[in-house]
């Protein structure tokens, strides 16, 4: 395809000096703030002192900061970012042509670093503050492995010990992702394991379980609070994580501004909310301030549909019920996605920020089955030359659907979605799809109801 002189280039790059020097905190523009985390023992809002027993002190300050719209990015982190940022905003010309749609489709590509995803944006920041605090190491969980990979890289950079609890089904399905973590010096344990009290309890109560992020979080927190010189870090859900990921949306906004473009539709995949929140935050802020209006769409799997079928209540953030309670859209902390689920969007709840924006009607949500998501992934790979992560492919599916609607109605809209990473460690899932053995599973109302019965804030 040959571009005309007046067309947008395939890739819009920012210069290094155009990279944001501050994170954007969307909570500052929310009149109704996300509800505070609660202490599971007292059911009172968690204090800075209580949170500092689990998280790094400066990250706790960021977690609790509802007022400052911009928070400075330390220069050492910006230097690290320069290895792979600013990331490109790409015009999907080939996909547009294949769809024969008048829609203009863009994607913000976050897979151009060794971790293969957007997760490194927060991992390096959290490792920086752990090192600054003088810690020996940090613990975490990981689902499909992107977060664990990113954190192992960040810890290697700062000379920190890294202990990762990886959801058992992913540990078994994605051995090469595990080996990348080990190459960077991390210890990787399938969760639930027999090395923590909570892991042993979960294995006893659910023999043969394939695990969940809720299980892995419980183990990682237990390991942190029982190990001197360690703190726990989380790759999604928390306010601080969405804050760090806002660099995605800030760069996207700047890239569009270079050509005087305003997107009509902004789409992101949604598991815990890190990528979605990072991409949409600056645009949601404009919408909250009444400056612009956008359609913002969160896309989740039908096998783990927290926004579209969950309840907005206080619930435990982990299966072991040792973490603070968050008010969020949740399926219940005991919910464990089906083992046929091929992606990393496995968390039972949703970020309190995303949950509140959804509850206020600032964003909308939809869910897809995984076979139709992989159909969109293959279509994208054949057009655009990138094998997308299964998580990202949820957003691709929604972008394709919206572009086809534009074709039907003869509307010329601008669509942007987050391409969170590459799928080269997800080839087992692609093999199942290509062989025709991939299946869909949608939890029943009864299954969700049984799990929600354990949520403290839910009363049927």
Secondary structure, DSSP 8 states (H G I E B T S, - for coil): ----TTS--SEE---GGGS-SEEE-GGGG-SS-----B-TTT-SB--HHHHHTTS-HHHHHHHH--S-SEEE--HHHHHHHTTT-S--EEE-HHHHHHHT-S-EEEEEE---STT-BTTHHHHHHHHHHHHHTT-SEEEEEESSSHHHHHHHHHHHHHT-EEEEEEEHHHHHH-HHHHHHHHHTT-EEEEES-SSSHHHHHHHHHSTT----HHHHHHHHHHHHHTSTTEEE--SSSSHHHHHHHHHHHHHHHHHHHHTT---SEEEEE-SSSHHHHHHHHHHHHHHHTTS---EEEEEEEGGG-HHHHSEEEEEESSTTS-S-EEEEEES-TT----TT--SS---SB--HHHHHHHHTTSSEEEEE-HHHHHHHHHHHHHHHS--B-HHHHHHHHHHHHHHHHHHHHT---EEEEEE-BB-TT-HHHHHHHHHT--------HHHHHHHHTT-TT---
